[in-house]
Amino acid sequence: MILPRIFMKNIKRSFHLSQNYYVEHRNPFVRTWETLFKDVKASLNMNKNPVYPEHVDVVIVGGGFIGASAAYWLKTRAGDGLSIVVLEKDPMYTNTQKMLSHGVLTQHFSLAENIYLSQFSAEFFRNIKEYLGDNVDLQYCPIGQLLLASDKYVEKLEQNVDAQKDYGIRSKLLTVQEIQDRYPWINTSDIKLGCIGTESEGVFNATELLRGYIQKSQELGANFIKSEMIGFEMEVQRDVLMEGITPGSFQKINRLLYKTDDGEIHNLKFAACVIAAGTEATNIAKLAKIGTSKGLLKEPLPIEQREYNIYSIENAKNDLAVGLNSPFVMDTSGLWLRRNGLQNNLLCGQIPSIRQDSGYSDTEVFQASLVNRYPHLKDSEIKVVSTELTDCNTYDDTGIIGPHPYHSNLIFAAGFGRQGVQHSPGIGRAIAELVIDCQYNGIDFTRYGFDRILINEPLIETNVY
């Protein structure tokens, strides 16, 4: 099949941090996580009679949540009409196994695109078995999310809630007294207002979602290959004229190189390439001279790795005050806390800053924030259960999706950070629309394109927490 051409549209002493905890005293949540990943491994037949094609319609670099979602949607819509190859260098998803906090669905956003994404995710999760199959158990728990705003963010929170009503988002503003009455274990001395969602918010098993994407897309014919993408090949197109490019010098990408475990290097000709490689996306883009050349190729893909710890609180004084129906709590410092399901412990962490030049360590910031918000936890033993990685867009902290203005058949789908997991259903669908329809039909992601970096128009999500 000849693919249609893709066009560009415009985280002191009272804390005992022990890594040995994860090995010797693994939390039940973590044990469940690891057990589920055995199923993920079993569903990936990357090492059994691998097929290395020389031609493919669409190659996806990165088989995580977004890449696997894109493969699922492409095969769902086109079936055998499109050949799909997914290159994933870590089929055991070593980093993904540690993502204990990413399975959160929230409607607290200010950008219309993010709101639409969350609404679609809610619909997708409600009908998960229809989409991905009867054996997918998302374990969704509708606990809601409580957002706490300091004086600095009160006006913005009120504006966001008013705006969200236009999209049918149901939420309730809470006064300080109402927060104290409902959740007396929260220190509200520096809180001026709260907001809690009343529907389509909760936590889910992100691993099951990923397993579902992979299993279903493979059933539909997507070819997952354990490999590392190492380069692109370009051909000079002398008949292509592009503004800012010397006539006769345009180079088109139509082939990539990847290396398998046996050291063999394979080349793969493609019509379209989707870069959904998360924290590795910038390095992949450099292989296409993005950020290392001039003109339209001058600006790099501004995605960097951010990491932060997830902690377990197991002997908290009066920790059961955080009842089974307590919401996922987030304040504007990025600190979050929730119960660990039916277990007696709590899970907590702090989202790292987009900038890493504060002069304070993540542990220091987390310690101060936790004790301030939950004073009854100050004498608790806090233990690290996981270190998570996210792909942070250092330009404006909003994801990048769509083709590059120079390489029109190179599509980005990265930089979404923690939101990438919950929003993966809609992101993957949008990629399929670009490839098949040459335009967005569901949610218009034109503003999320790489173009905004070239013209310096950042897209700020003011309610990202």
C-alpha positions as CSV (number, residue, x, y, z in Angstrom):
1,M,0.0,0.0,0.0
2,I,1.2,3.5,-0.8
3,L,0.9,5.7,2.3
4,P,-0.7,9.2,1.7
5,R,1.6,12.1,2.1
6,I,1.7,13.7,5.6
7,F,1.3,17.4,5.8
8,M,2.3,19.8,8.7
9,K,-0.5,21.7,10.3
10,N,0.1,25.0,11.1
11,I,11.4,15.0,43.5
12,K,16.9,14.6,57.6
13,R,16.9,12.3,59.7
14,S,13.3,11.4,60.5
15,F,13.3,9.9,57.0
16,H,14.9,6.5,56.5
17,L,15.4,6.0,52.8
18,S,16.3,2.4,52.1
19,Q,16.7,1.0,48.6
20,N,17.0,-2.4,50.2
21,Y,13.3,-2.2,51.0
22,Y,12.4,-2.8,47.4
23,V,14.5,-6.0,47.3
24,E,13.8,-7.5,50.7
25,H,10.4,-6.1,51.7
26,R,8.6,-5.6,48.5
27,N,5.3,-3.9,48.8
28,P,2.3,-6.0,47.7
29,F,1.6,-3.3,45.0
30,V,5.1,-3.8,43.6
31,R,4.8,-7.6,43.7
32,T,1.5,-7.4,41.8
33,W,3.2,-5.1,39.3
34,E,6.0,-7.5,38.6
35,T,3.6,-10.5,38.3
36,L,1.7,-8.6,35.7
37,F,4.8,-7.9,33.7
38,K,5.4,-11.6,33.3
39,D,2.2,-11.5,31.2
40,V,3.7,-8.6,29.3
41,K,6.8,-10.6,28.6
42,A,4.7,-13.6,27.6
43,S,2.7,-11.5,25.1
44,L,5.8,-10.2,23.4
45,N,7.2,-12.8,21.0
46,M,10.3,-10.7,20.1
47,N,12.7,-13.5,20.5
48,K,10.7,-16.2,18.8
49,N,11.4,-16.5,15.1
50,P,11.7,-12.7,14.6
51,V,10.8,-11.3,11.2
52,Y,13.0,-8.5,9.9
53,P,11.2,-6.9,6.9
54,E,13.0,-4.7,4.4
55,H,9.9,-2.5,3.7
56,V,7.1,-1.2,6.0
57,D,4.4,1.4,5.7
58,V,4.9,2.8,9.3
59,V,7.7,2.2,11.7
60,I,7.3,3.2,15.3
61,V,10.4,3.9,17.4
62,G,9.5,3.1,20.9
63,G,7.0,0.5,22.1
64,G,5.8,2.1,25.4
65,F,2.4,3.4,26.1
66,I,2.2,5.9,23.2
67,G,4.1,3.8,20.7
68,A,2.0,0.7,21.4
69,S,-1.2,2.8,21.4
70,A,-0.3,4.2,18.0
71,A,0.3,0.6,16.7
72,Y,-3.0,-0.5,18.1
73,W,-5.0,2.4,16.5
74,L,-3.2,2.1,13.1
75,K,-3.9,-1.7,12.9
76,T,-7.5,-1.2,14.2
77,R,-8.3,1.3,11.5
78,A,-6.3,-0.1,8.6
79,G,-5.9,-3.8,9.4
80,D,-3.9,-5.5,6.7
81,G,-3.9,-2.4,4.7
82,L,-0.9,-1.0,6.6
83,S,2.2,-2.9,7.7
84,I,3.4,-1.7,11.1
85,V,6.8,-2.4,12.8
86,V,7.5,-1.3,16.4
87,L,11.2,-1.1,17.4
88,E,11.6,-1.5,21.2
89,K,15.1,-2.0,22.7
90,D,13.8,-3.1,26.1
91,P,11.0,-5.6,25.7
92,M,11.0,-6.2,29.5
93,Y,10.1,-2.5,29.9
94,T,12.5,-2.2,32.8
95,N,11.8,1.5,33.4
96,T,8.0,1.1,32.8
97,Q,7.8,-1.6,35.5
98,K,8.7,1.1,38.1
99,M,6.0,3.6,37.1
100,L,3.9,3.2,40.2
101,S,2.4,6.7,40.0
102,H,1.5,7.1,36.4
103,G,-1.8,5.2,36.5
104,V,-3.9,8.3,37.4
105,L,-6.8,9.7,35.4
106,T,-7.7,13.3,36.1
107,Q,-9.8,16.0,34.4
108,H,-7.9,18.9,36.0
109,F,-6.5,20.7,33.0
110,S,-6.6,24.1,31.4
111,L,-5.7,23.4,27.8
112,A,-8.6,22.2,25.7
113,E,-6.6,19.5,24.1
114,N,-5.7,18.0,27.5
115,I,-9.3,18.1,28.6
116,Y,-10.4,16.3,25.4
117,L,-7.7,13.8,25.9
118,S,-8.8,13.0,29.5
119,Q,-12.4,12.8,28.4
120,F,-11.6,10.3,25.7
121,S,-9.4,8.3,28.1
122,A,-12.4,8.0,30.5
123,E,-14.5,6.7,27.7
124,F,-11.7,4.3,26.5
125,F,-11.2,3.0,30.1
126,R,-15.0,2.5,30.6
127,N,-15.1,0.3,27.5
128,I,-11.6,-1.1,27.8
129,K,-12.7,-4.7,27.1
130,E,-14.4,-3.7,23.8
131,Y,-11.2,-1.9,22.7
132,L,-8.5,-4.3,23.9
133,G,-10.2,-7.5,24.8
134,D,-11.9,-9.4,27.7
135,N,-8.7,-10.4,29.4
136,V,-7.6,-6.8,30.1
137,D,-8.3,-5.9,33.8
138,L,-7.6,-2.2,34.2
139,Q,-8.5,-2.3,37.9
140,Y,-9.9,1.2,37.8
141,C,-10.8,2.7,41.1
142,P,-12.8,6.0,41.0
143,I,-11.3,7.8,44.0
144,G,-11.2,11.2,42.4
145,Q,-8.4,13.8,42.7
146,L,-8.2,16.7,45.2
147,L,-6.2,19.7,44.0
148,L,-5.0,22.1,46.7
149,A,-4.1,25.7,45.7
150,S,-2.1,28.2,47.7
151,D,-3.0,31.9,47.6
152,K,-0.8,32.4,44.5
153,Y,-2.9,29.9,42.5
154,V,-6.4,30.6,43.7
155,E,-7.5,32.8,40.9
156,K,-6.1,30.5,38.3
157,L,-7.9,27.5,39.9
158,E,-11.2,29.4,39.8
159,Q,-10.7,30.4,36.2
160,N,-9.9,26.8,35.2
161,V,-12.9,25.4,37.0
162,D,-15.2,27.9,35.3
163,A,-13.6,27.1,31.9
164,Q,-13.9,23.3,32.4
165,K,-17.6,23.6,32.9
166,D,-17.9,24.5,29.3
167,Y,-16.4,21.1,28.5
168,G,-18.9,19.2,30.8
169,I,-16.2,18.6,33.5
170,R,-17.9,18.1,36.8
171,S,-15.9,19.3,39.8
172,K,-16.5,21.1,43.1
173,L,-14.6,24.0,44.7
174,L,-13.9,23.4,48.4
175,T,-13.3,26.1,51.0
176,V,-10.5,25.7,53.6
177,Q,-13.2,24.8,56.2
178,E,-14.7,22.1,53.9
179,I,-11.2,20.6,53.3
180,Q,-10.6,20.5,57.0
181,D,-14.0,18.9,57.7
182,R,-13.5,16.2,55.0
183,Y,-9.8,15.6,55.3
184,P,-8.6,16.6,58.8
185,W,-5.2,15.0,58.2
186,I,-4.3,17.7,55.7
187,N,-2.6,20.8,56.9
188,T,-4.4,23.7,55.3
189,S,-2.5,26.6,56.9
190,D,-1.1,27.7,53.5
191,I,-4.1,26.5,51.4
192,K,-6.7,29.0,50.2
193,L,-8.9,26.8,48.0
194,G,-9.4,23.2,46.9
195,C,-11.1,21.5,44.0
196,I,-12.2,17.9,43.7
197,G,-13.4,16.1,40.6
198,T,-16.8,14.3,41.0
199,E,-16.6,11.9,38.0
200,S,-14.1,10.4,35.5
201,E,-11.2,10.6,37.9
202,G,-9.3,7.8,39.7
203,V,-6.4,5.4,39.6
204,F,-5.8,2.4,37.3
205,N,-3.2,-0.3,36.6
206,A,-1.0,1.2,34.0
207,T,0.7,-2.1,33.3
208,E,-2.5,-3.7,32.3
209,L,-3.1,-0.9,29.9
210,L,0.3,-1.3,28.2
211,R,-0.2,-5.1,28.1
212,G,-3.5,-4.6,26.4
213,Y,-2.1,-2.3,23.7
214,I,0.8,-4.7,23.0
215,Q,-1.3,-7.9,22.9
216,K,-4.1,-6.4,20.8
217,S,-1.8,-4.7,18.3
218,Q,0.1,-8.0,17.8
219,E,-3.1,-9.9,17.3
220,L,-3.9,-7.4,14.6
221,G,-0.6,-7.9,12.9
222,A,1.8,-5.3,14.3
223,N,5.4,-6.6,14.3
224,F,7.3,-5.8,17.5
225,I,11.1,-6.2,17.1
226,K,13.6,-6.1,20.0
227,S,16.2,-3.8,18.6
228,E,18.0,-0.4,19.0
229,M,17.4,2.2,16.3
230,I,20.9,3.6,15.3
231,G,20.5,5.8,12.3
232,F,18.6,7.2,9.3
233,E,19.5,7.2,5.7
234,M,18.7,10.2,3.5
235,E,18.3,10.8,-0.2
236,V,18.8,14.1,-1.9
237,Q,15.6,15.3,-3.6
238,R,16.8,17.8,-6.2
239,D,13.3,18.5,-7.5
240,V,11.9,19.5,-4.0
241,L,11.7,23.2,-3.3
242,M,11.3,24.4,0.3
243,E,11.5,27.9,1.8
244,G,14.8,28.4,3.5
245,I,16.4,25.4,1.9
246,T,19.0,25.8,-0.9
247,P,17.4,24.5,-4.1
248,G,18.5,21.0,-4.9
249,S,19.8,20.2,-1.4
250,F,16.6,18.9,0.3
251,Q,17.2,15.5,1.8
252,K,14.4,13.1,2.4
253,I,14.4,10.3,5.0
254,N,13.0,7.1,3.8
255,R,15.1,4.4,5.5
256,L,16.4,3.7,9.0
257,L,19.0,1.4,10.5
258,Y,18.5,-0.7,13.6
259,K,20.6,-3.2,15.5
260,T,19.4,-6.5,17.0
261,D,20.8,-8.4,20.0
262,D,23.0,-10.6,17.8
263,G,24.8,-7.5,16.6
264,E,23.3,-7.6,13.1
265,I,22.4,-4.3,11.5
266,H,19.2,-4.2,9.5
267,N,17.8,-1.4,7.3
268,L,14.1,-0.7,6.9
269,K,12.5,1.4,4.3
270,F,9.4,3.2,5.4
271,A,6.7,5.7,4.3
272,A,6.3,7.2,7.8
273,C,8.3,7.0,11.0
274,V,6.8,7.8,14.4
275,I,9.2,8.8,17.2
276,A,7.6,7.7,20.4
277,A,10.8,7.0,22.2
278,G,10.1,9.0,25.4
279,T,13.4,10.2,27.1
280,E,15.4,8.9,24.0
281,A,13.4,11.0,21.5
282,T,15.9,13.8,21.3
283,N,18.7,11.5,20.5
284,I,16.6,9.8,17.8
285,A,15.8,13.2,16.4
286,K,19.5,14.1,16.2
287,L,20.0,11.1,13.9
288,A,17.8,13.0,11.5
289,K,20.0,16.1,11.9
290,I,17.3,17.8,14.0
291,G,19.1,20.2,16.3
292,T,22.5,19.7,14.6
293,S,22.0,21.5,11.3
294,K,20.6,24.9,10.2
295,G,17.4,26.4,9.0
296,L,14.4,24.3,9.9
297,L,16.7,21.7,11.4
298,K,18.4,24.2,13.8
299,E,16.1,23.8,16.8
300,P,16.5,20.5,18.7
301,L,13.7,18.4,20.1
302,P,13.7,19.9,23.7
303,I,13.0,16.7,25.6
304,E,15.1,15.6,28.6
305,Q,14.9,12.8,31.1
306,R,13.6,13.6,34.6
307,E,13.6,11.1,37.5
308,Y,12.1,11.1,40.9
309,N,11.4,8.7,43.8
310,I,8.2,7.0,44.8
311,Y,8.0,6.4,48.5
312,S,6.0,4.1,50.8
313,I,4.8,5.2,54.2
314,E,4.0,2.1,56.2
315,N,4.0,3.0,59.9
316,A,2.3,6.4,59.7
317,K,0.7,7.7,62.9
318,N,-3.1,7.5,62.3
319,D,-2.4,6.7,58.7
320,L,-5.8,4.9,58.5
321,A,-7.3,8.4,58.7
322,V,-6.5,8.4,55.0
323,G,-9.5,6.2,54.4
324,L,-10.3,3.9,51.5
325,N,-12.4,6.6,49.8
326,S,-9.8,9.3,50.2
327,P,-8.9,11.0,46.9
328,F,-5.6,11.2,45.2
329,V,-4.3,14.5,46.7
330,M,-2.0,16.9,44.8
331,D,-0.9,20.4,45.7
332,T,0.7,23.1,43.6
333,S,4.2,22.0,44.8
334,G,3.8,18.8,42.8
335,L,3.5,16.7,46.0
336,W,1.0,13.9,45.7
337,L,-0.2,11.2,48.1
338,R,-2.7,8.4,48.1
339,R,-3.6,5.1,49.8
340,N,-2.1,2.0,48.3
341,G,-5.4,0.3,47.5
342,L,-6.6,-2.0,50.2
343,Q,-3.1,-2.0,51.8
344,N,-2.4,-0.1,55.0
345,N,0.5,1.9,53.5
346,L,0.5,5.2,51.6
347,L,2.3,6.0,48.3
348,C,3.6,9.4,47.8
349,G,6.1,11.4,45.7
350,Q,6.8,14.8,44.1
351,I,6.8,15.7,40.5
352,P,10.2,17.1,39.5
353,S,10.5,20.7,38.3
354,I,10.8,21.4,34.6
355,R,14.1,23.2,35.5
356,Q,16.8,21.4,37.5
357,D,18.6,24.3,38.8
358,S,16.9,25.1,42.2
359,G,20.0,24.3,44.3
360,Y,18.0,21.9,46.4
361,S,18.0,18.1,46.1
362,D,14.8,16.3,45.3
363,T,14.9,14.6,48.6
364,E,15.2,17.9,50.5
365,V,12.3,19.4,48.6
366,F,10.1,16.3,49.0
367,Q,10.9,16.1,52.8
368,A,9.9,19.7,53.4
369,S,6.8,19.5,51.3
370,L,5.6,16.2,52.9
371,V,6.0,17.3,56.5
372,N,4.3,20.7,55.7
373,R,1.3,19.1,54.1
374,Y,0.9,16.0,56.4
375,P,2.4,16.9,59.8
376,H,1.3,13.5,61.3
377,L,3.9,11.8,59.0
378,K,6.9,13.6,60.3
379,D,8.1,10.7,62.5
380,S,7.2,8.1,59.9
381,E,9.7,5.8,58.2
382,I,9.7,6.6,54.5
383,K,11.1,4.1,52.1
384,V,11.9,4.3,48.4
385,V,10.0,1.7,46.4
386,S,10.8,3.0,42.9
387,T,12.5,5.6,40.8
388,E,10.5,6.8,37.9
389,L,11.6,8.4,34.6
390,T,9.6,10.9,32.5
391,D,10.2,12.6,29.2
392,C,10.1,16.3,30.1
393,N,9.6,18.9,27.4
394,T,11.9,21.7,28.8
395,Y,10.4,24.2,26.3
396,D,6.9,24.5,27.8
397,D,6.2,21.2,29.6
398,T,3.6,20.2,27.0
399,G,3.8,17.2,24.7
400,I,4.9,17.4,21.1
401,I,2.9,15.6,18.5
402,G,2.9,15.8,14.7
403,P,5.3,15.9,11.8
404,H,8.6,17.9,11.7
405,P,8.4,20.9,9.3
406,Y,11.4,19.6,7.4
407,H,10.9,15.9,7.6
408,S,7.2,15.7,6.9
409,N,7.2,11.8,7.2
410,L,8.8,12.0,10.6
411,I,6.1,12.2,13.3
412,F,6.8,13.1,16.9
413,A,4.7,11.8,19.8
414,A,6.8,12.5,22.9
415,G,7.4,15.0,25.8
416,F,4.0,14.3,27.5
417,G,5.7,13.4,30.9
418,R,3.3,11.8,33.4
419,Q,0.3,12.7,31.4
420,G,1.5,10.4,28.6
421,V,0.1,7.3,30.2
422,Q,-3.4,8.5,30.9
423,H,-3.6,10.3,27.6
424,S,-2.1,7.5,25.5
425,P,-5.5,6.4,24.0
426,G,-6.1,9.8,22.4
427,I,-2.5,10.4,21.4
428,G,-2.3,7.0,19.7
429,R,-5.5,7.7,17.9
430,A,-4.3,11.1,16.7
431,I,-1.2,9.5,15.2
432,A,-3.3,7.1,13.3
433,E,-5.4,9.9,12.0
434,L,-2.3,11.8,10.7
435,V,-1.0,8.7,8.9
436,I,-4.2,7.5,7.4
437,D,-6.3,10.7,7.0
438,C,-3.5,13.3,6.8
439,Q,-5.3,15.4,9.4
440,Y,-6.7,15.3,12.9
441,N,-10.3,14.2,13.0
442,G,-11.0,13.6,16.7
443,I,-8.9,16.2,18.7
444,D,-7.1,18.9,16.8
445,F,-3.4,18.8,18.0
446,T,-2.2,21.5,15.6
447,R,-1.0,23.7,18.5
448,Y,1.0,20.7,19.9
449,G,3.2,20.6,16.8
450,F,7.0,21.3,16.6
451,D,6.2,24.5,14.8
452,R,5.5,26.3,18.1
453,I,9.2,26.0,19.0
454,L,10.3,27.5,15.7
455,I,8.0,30.5,16.1
456,N,8.5,30.7,19.9
457,E,4.8,30.3,20.9
458,P,4.9,28.1,24.1
459,L,1.8,26.2,25.1
460,I,1.4,26.3,28.8
461,E,-0.7,23.9,30.8
462,T,-1.5,25.9,34.0
463,N,-3.2,23.0,35.8
464,V,-0.8,20.2,35.0
465,Y,-0.8,18.9,38.6
